[in-house]
Amino acid sequence: MGQDVFEITVNCIKLVLIFLMMVQAVPILVWVERRGSAFIQNRFGPNRVGPLGLLQLLADAVKFLTKEDFAPDKAIRPLFYAAPIFALIPATLAFAAIPMSVPLEIGGYVFKIQGYDMNVGIVYILGVSSLAAYTILMAGWGSASKFSLLGALRASAQVISYELALGLSIVGIILLFGTFNLTEMINAQQGTLSFKAFGHTVTSAYIPNWGIFYQPLAAIIFFAATFAESNRLPFDLAEGEAEIVAGFHTEYGGFKMLMFFIGEYGHMMLGSALMIIFFFGGYGIPWVTVDDVRQWAAGLSESATTISVITTLVHFLSFMIKFVFFLWVFIWVRWTLPRFRYDQLMDLGWKTMLPWALGNTILTALVIYLIS
Amino acid sequence: MAEASGMPLGGVIFLTVFLAIFGTFLIYLARAIGGQRKDNSAVKRDIYECGIPGQEKRETKVSVKFYLTAILFILFDIEIIFMYPWAITFRDFIASGQGTFVFTSMMIFLAIFIFGLFWEIKSKALEWD
């Protein structure tokens, strides 16, 4: 019984920490986005408040907090206020299932660097993250403004359209790894490239054993669909400010607005993390397996705990480097590509990405069937 | 080892409840600190509509295309979800020698899927004007 209570407490604290980590990352990402966009557009960006403008984050938080809380007369208040709260939930719930490093072992106790380990990881993440469409619809309908409603309808139609291409591109991944479990996927991508074909084993010492070398097309489709799912440019038709003011959050301001931002950036983080896990070896270090790292750590120290700590830290660092890189790609693309027109967006989703993802699935199944 | 960090369902429920409470707390905090300004006229409390008094009702008519997209999405999404169990067991079936049967039956299903998709494109169900 004492063991159970300890277990539950540790897990709850871990979940809260994961959420706080996500919330902490949002102002930093906003800062990177503003400085990055300024860098790309050849201007300064925020550079007055503190060194490099870093304290701008604090100034923004104070500004958001001291704004008057406002709801229009015609708004449906329960929906209007519930929408920003629900905006936090889907991305965080999904992100907690992401394995961020090798489990830590302290004196026989295994501590996973992951909110909860599920055998149906992918299905769970897909299911939970698509609940974001409800948030947008609640905000749009609750605001009672026609701009909000139009933005919400556009956004939800877009999210569900790209969900198809996203789901289909993952079928190729599942065929490749034969599992729904994210940790097992990462374990399958350790070391250098090697696979079995016609009874022989093909190896290469120069290429890491990453998913992208088996599924390049799925990687492109998945990454593009992730942009659409998180409502980022070039797919941010939900808030095309030239046409519908600010889309579903036209009537929102202050802290409620900030909570939508946390949701959006949460989806960005989820997209980067999934991209890493499916195609770039997760927390694994390229060309090297987890056992190699453990042996290297064993050369540094005698105690099993220290070895475990070093292994976990090294892999966490590897995860974070890849993670930050993909977050930067998200920001980079936003300030490089122009926005689509709505019919172009739907055409791309239904008539281009869906057939290509289908073709990829058939091809993958065919190759797996033929070579084994 | 698999059980060491188990309780996924409990974790999900805990996190959902925690986030709901935390979010509500944030909104109340912002409300308490932000306060209310003295100016509280009807114009200010109106919804935004480019500077004129609000014209539209909430029950605006919207394009039927959105409903059509939603219906098509449900059809295709179920078809895609149906492929997941097949994808995960495909290698096992090949290993047990039933690969040809499983492969051809899924290809027949996919042919119907592709036929449906192209029929949809052909019938202009996905055209936006």
Interface residues (C-beta under 8 A of the other chain):
Chain A: E7 I8 N11 C12 L15 V16 F19 F64 L65 T66 K67 E68 D69 P72 D73 K74 A75 Y81 P84 I85 F86 L88 I89 T92 L93 A96 A97 P103 Y109 V110 F111 K112 Q114 G115 Y116 D117 M118 V123 W141 S143 A144 S145 K146 F147 L149 L150 L153 S156 A157 I160 S161 E163 L164 G167 L168 V171 I174 L175 G178 T179 F180 V245 T250 E251 G254 F255 K256 M259 Y342 D343 M346 D347 W350 K351 L354 P355 L358 T361 I362 A365 L366 I368 Y369 S372
Chain B: M1 A2 A4 S5 G6 M7 P8 G10 G11 V12 F14 L15 T16 F18 L19 A20 F22 G23 T24 L26 I27 L29 A30 R31 I33 G34 G35 Q36 R37 A42 R45 D46 I47 Y48 E49 G54 E56 R58 T60 V62 K65 F66 T69 A70 F73 F76 D77 I80 I81 M83 Y84 A87 I88 F90 R91 D92 I94 G99 T100 F103 M106 M107 L110 F113 I114 L117 I121 L126 E127 W128 D129
